[in-house]
Amino acid sequence: MKQKNVIITGITSGIGTEIALDLAKHGHMINLVARSEESGNIIKDLIFKKTKNNDIHVYKCDLSLQKDIREFVDNFKKQNNSLDILINNAAMVPKERIITSEGIETQFAVNYIAPYLLSRLLLDMLKKSSPSRIVNTSSVAHTSGNLNVDDFQRLNEKYSMRGMRAYCNSKLALTIDTVELAKELEGTGVTCNAVHPGGVNTNIMRYNIPKFLQPLMKKTKFMGTLRLSPKEGANPIIEAACSDKYDKVSGKYFDRFTQKDASKKVFDKDVVAKLSEYTKSIVA
Ligand SMILES: NC(=O)c1ccc[n+]([C@@H]2O[C@H](COP(=O)([O-])OP(=O)(O)OC[C@H]3O[C@@H](n4cnc5c(N)ncnc54)[C@H](OP(=O)(O)O)[C@@H]3O)[C@@H](O)[C@H]2O)c1
């Protein structure tokens, strides 16, 4: 495969580190998006040590902030002429509601608004480099989401179940946007798909499990629900980003390697239209 220019978010741990390592091993140019330069550089060094690929670049960006996202994209565009693959992989599950300095609920901002905005701001480059791909790391949790069209961020409700309800909602919104963006991109050569990586033993629940219980939970793979290794979790996302099998596939939801019907809630016309309108007003 010819060398691709790739952006990956959420690379400091878990599935994202493994995606970056694998794509670097195949000789691609990798742009690592990390909350701090220090955490990004640790992964850059690890990748170089393991793959000898030195075409690895770190960009600092707190994905909860649109200001950071816009700065990152400006920097990236100054230093690059092409973009073949965008992997929106970062996400978080805080245990309580935190409102960003820009006034958005953090989980809604990182898990949904960030991929939405990154994809839009980078579309011109992706189109210029087509055939090109956007892969959104979604989750089967989207099926448990319920979007309230009068309060998408659920700011007027109790932040319940240690953040899991907001997580499901953010993944539902992301899956809706995957389908909608793919429609907009028809005929451009840019595809957009959503992939659930499976139940993967990572640190994603670190803010929700008391510190003293974390080693036990990791050891028991969260009672068997997160049984896959980060490498195994990365594989379906790598496949969606690189395999020829996905050349003409767009707007689809994959449960690991299998194309599945996304939740019916993804196709609720009223919710889809109101979410689109609401999101446009937020990123305007
Ligand atoms: N693990 C599973 O079973 C599972 C199942 C379904 C879907 N997923 C999805 O898989 C993806 C990867 O998750 P993971 O399991 O590998 O979890 P993880 O190890 O916790 O990785 C999450 C990544 O997102 C980054 N991130 C979070 N907030 C950020 C912010 N404000 N700015 C920049 N980066 C930020 C984290 O960086 P920091 O180190 O700076 O926090 C970290 O690199 C997520 O989209 C998740 O929803 C996971």
The ligand as a Gaussian input file, in Angstrom:
#p B3LYP/6-31G(d) Opt

LIG

0 1
 N      -12.734000      -0.091000      25.719000
 C      -13.892000      -0.514000      25.214000
 O      -14.432000      -1.579000      25.602000
 C      -14.598000       0.289000      24.155000
 C      -15.829000      -0.210000      23.644000
 C      -16.485000       0.531000      22.666000
 C      -15.914000       1.685000      22.175000
 N      -14.718000       2.136000      22.684000
 C      -14.171000       3.366000      22.134000
 O      -12.823000       3.165000      21.774000
 C      -12.143000       4.439000      21.761000
 C      -10.825000       4.335000      22.489000
 O      -11.089000       4.067000      23.855000
 P      -10.154000       3.165000      24.771000
 O      -11.004000       2.044000      25.282000
 O       -8.874000       2.855000      24.086000
 O       -9.950000       4.130000      26.025000
 P       -8.681000       4.933000      26.586000
 O       -7.528000       4.033000      26.743000
 O       -9.216000       5.632000      27.790000
 O       -8.357000       5.983000      25.424000
 C       -9.047000       7.181000      25.299000
 C       -8.148000       8.186000      24.604000
 O       -8.897000       9.393000      24.396000
 C       -8.088000      10.489000      24.805000
 N       -8.859000      11.656000      25.240000
 C       -9.850000      11.719000      26.156000
 N      -10.225000      12.983000      26.353000
 C       -9.459000      13.766000      25.549000
 C       -9.355000      15.160000      25.300000
 N      -10.138000      16.056000      25.951000
 N       -8.454000      15.612000      24.398000
 C       -7.645000      14.746000      23.742000
 N       -7.682000      13.400000      23.933000
 C       -8.573000      12.919000      24.831000
 C       -7.299000       9.937000      25.985000
 O       -6.201000      10.785000      26.224000
 P       -5.695000      11.173000      27.730000
 O       -4.646000      10.161000      28.042000
 O       -5.153000      12.550000      27.599000
 O       -6.891000      11.087000      28.633000
 C       -6.922000       8.563000      25.446000
 O       -5.805000       8.662000      24.596000
 C      -13.137000       5.425000      22.388000
 O      -13.800000       6.137000      21.377000
 C      -14.122000       4.532000      23.098000
 O      -15.380000       5.141000      23.267000
 C      -14.048000       1.460000      23.652000

